[in-house]
Amino acid sequence: MQSCEISSDSTDDPLSRDLRTHRQPRIVVIGAGLAGLAATKSLLESGFTDVTVLEASDHIGGRVQSVQHGQTTLELGATWIHGANGNPVYHLAEDNGLLEHTTDGERSVGRISLYTKNGVAHYQTNSGTRIPKDLVEEFSDLYNEVYKLTQEFFQNGKPVCAESQNSVGVFTRDVVRKKIELDPDDSESTKRLKLSMLQQYLKVESCESSSPSMDEVSLSEFGEWTEIPGAHHVIPGGFMKIVDLLAQDIPSRMIRLGKPVRCIHWNYSCEDLESLPADHVIVTASLGVLKNRHEALFSPSLPEEKVLAIEKLGISTTDKIFLEFVEPFWSPECNSIQFVWEDEAQLEQPVYPEELWYRKICSFDVLYPPERYGYMLSGWICGQEALLMERCDDETVAETCTELLRRFTGNPDIPKPRRILRSSWGSNPYIRGSYSFTRVGSSGGDVENLAMPLPYAKSTKAPPLQVLFAGEATHRKYYSTTHGALLSGQREATRLTEMYQDLHKETTKPNM
């Protein structure tokens, strides 16, 4: 594996030079995930020809990782197309027949994505009993009512009270607890059960947000994330089909795998190094990689506002644990098994010692339909506990999960799974996390600062658009999503297309 250095080696404005010489500008795209491939595809469609994609790993796709399992596909990374109308990923899938075998049940419609909209979630306590369905529904209505309140601070410009510490988790726990404790109709045991369910719901929310805890998610900014209307769709053939569609018209010689970038030298900072010269670089590295490597990755260092944006915005790890069983131990109508720890009712943000990492596993979803997946469960874990899970071997994780399932279902005869498969996004050195969130203290303005190309136009006479930034963390409304990643790549390609539009007018011959 050979690392690369990229240098902006020109001392001439590339726009005026290229208009003068008709030379194609040299563009390097760092990362062959959805953002990088979408940018490259758009550039080629706009007439650019000197484009090189550098991908650190040995495969394209980034945080899309579809794994073949017998006759079916399991998604270690991106799983759902979130929403339909206006979602470019949905339209790409629909136009190319990728949703033909998506069953009606797989078009889940809730706020939290599930593998099926059919069936019922089983909320099980650590004493092995199932919480009655009507009690679950009652609590769920209360929680969703408070969830709507968390959206209003941004959407309606409501001021955030000091007691909430501007935290979604602190606010939600406080409001829900008060409502539970003031309910005159509930017994003390019912109240304790609802308080325990609150902790479980917040764990699910953390996995959905890819935050270590909802306490770290900014209350004032939470409502800016925008949901595209429509169902969540699964692609039966694998999300990699979207990656393949984006890559199919990119010549293979343009994509160089196994090429981690050591340093990007911009503003003429390159000294006599073995390097790849470029007029423009589109950086699509994850926020996790930028947090870990920005000091070494850019020469000169990034401007203070961009460094602050990288530091303030959040990214954490959400991992999946797939368990395959010979036969189901769950009932046909069960679509998920949710773990409710009764001893966590009165805790503030639960903090676990390392050996209790498994307490952060919030649930196991049933993969649907069984005709496609067999008898498969998908567990969810996030935060520091996900990193601890990644360090364990398969045997330990399979054993731990089996014990959890036995304990919570009250069925001591559940066998160990025949197979386990799990993700490890946190310890992947080229990803370092799953997706971004607006952490307490950050805002949509930080997302805009992260997306701003370098050098800043008003601060220098240096050539413009030397370093551009794309990736889900750079999309203010759609961060954390595949459509946010794709749109961000197209956005940066458009910047370059507009800059060079006169060049392409001059070099494009009219059709005779």
Helices and strands as residue ranges (DSSP letters): E 4-7, H 14-21, E 27-30, H 34-45, E 51-54, E 66-69, E 72-75, E 80-82, H 88-95, G 104-106, E 120-125, H 133-155, G 162-164, H 168-181, H 188-209, G 214-216, G 222-224, E 232-234, H 240-247, G 252-254, E 255-256, E 261-265, E 276-277, E 280-283, H 287-297, E 298-299, H 304-312, E 314-316, E 318-325, E 334-340, G 342-344, G 354-360, E 363-366, H 370-373, E 375-382, H 384-391, H 394-409, E 419-422, E 435-437, H 444-451, G 457-459, E 467-469, G 472-474, H 482-499, H 501-507
